[in-house]
């Protein structure tokens, strides 16, 4: 609540600009009694499509400040809508900029930010007797490397599949070499996939 006006922020991941427009329309429909439903969106793999709307607020006091928050955080495929229920007291241009940008920042603080990364797949094969030790080692390694560990497969030997950023594979090779005196090496499978990694799990 700012000088009797209520600002309610809604943030949602989207797959396209059209998807973002549907989210904006849905929020406007739900908050039909609000004075303003200002919005900002960034879409595209490179975040190269950006739009904003002041929805009746003075030009540049709502949508653009909201968009700047998204751009500063280097986010894409996301839309934010800030609904304002007017309380009868004008905030002035500076007050509006602060109110709308703060609403978006506070909403994003509560959100889980996901980084999309292209991961390469490697197979790690070990003797059954050593499977538990390498399972623990790999689970700890992926936790701090923005990587993923698949379920082990037990055949003649135990096989683990690690999905990791290509830049991290030399570090994995070194870790396994140190743990096995050079006898265990990751083998590239040639498979790749784009995955979302919660930002807090990265070393960054």
C-alpha positions, -999 to +999 in steps of 0.1 A: +000+000+000+015+033-011-006+065-002-038+044-003-030+029-037-025-009-038+001-024-062-002-061-069+025-077-090+021-109-111+051-125-127+049-156-149+072-175-173+061-176-209+071-192-241+065-164-265+052-128-269+018-142-277+018-163-246+027-131-226-002-112-241-025-140-230-012-137-194-017-099-195-053-103-208-061-129-181-048-106-154-068-077-168-099-099-169-095-110-133-086-075-120-113-057-141-120-032-113-084-019-111-075+015-125-043+002-142-028-031-152+007-021-164+030-047-180+064-055-192+077-086-211+109-100-224+109-130-247+132-148-272+162-171-265+184-140-265+159-117-248+157-097-280+119-090-278+109-065-252+076-046-248+059-026-221+027-008-214+018+021-191-019+012-194-031+047-188-004+059-164+017+089-175+041+079-203+073+062-190+063+060-154+052+023-152+059-001-181+094+012-189+106+010-152+092-025-149+109-035-181+142-021-168+140-044-138+137-074-161+166-063-183+189-055-154+184-090-141+190-104-176+157-123-177+138-136-207+106-155-214+089-137-186+060-113-182+051-091-153+019-073-147+014-047-119-022-040-110-029-007-093-060+000-074-060+038-072-064+052-037-072+088-046-038+103-040-015+111-069+021+099-065+039+120-091+062+107-118+090+097-094+066+080-070+050+060-098+084+049-111+095+038-077+062+020-070+061+000-102+097-009-103+097-019-066+066-041-071+084-060-098+116-064-079+098-077-048+078-102-069+110-115-085+127-118-051+100-144-042+103-162-075+127-191-084+148-178-113+157-206-138+188-204-161+184-223-193+216-241-203+226-265-230+241-296-213+262-324-228+258-360-217+287-381-205+286-417-193+306-428-162+310-466-159+324-482-127+324-516-110+294-525-089+315-526-058+324-489-063+290-477-074+280-462-040+312-442-038+309-428-073+272-421-068+280-399-038+309-382-056+288-374-087+258-362-067+281-337-048+298-327-080+266-319-100+252-299-071+277-271-075+283-272-112+248-265-127+247-301-139+223-330-135+227-367-127+205-394-141+195-426-124+222-452-125+218-483-147+232-516-135+243-540-161+277-558-162+289-526-146+272-496-130+267-467-154+259-431-145+249-404-169+259-369-161+244-339-180+268-310-176+278-277-193+305-285-218+329-260-200+326-281-169+336-315-184+373-311-180+367-305-143+347-337-141+374-356-158+399-343-134+377-352-104+372-387-116+408-392-124+418-381-089+393-404-073+402-435-094+440-430-100+431-424-136+411-455-142+376-439-145+370-415-174+337-398-185+328-407-221+308-383-243+276-398-255+269-371-281+235-362-266+226-327-257+195-310-241+184-276-230+174-276-194+164-252-167+186-250-137+175-230-106+199-201-103+206-206-066+221-241-074+249-226-096+282-216-082+273-181-094 
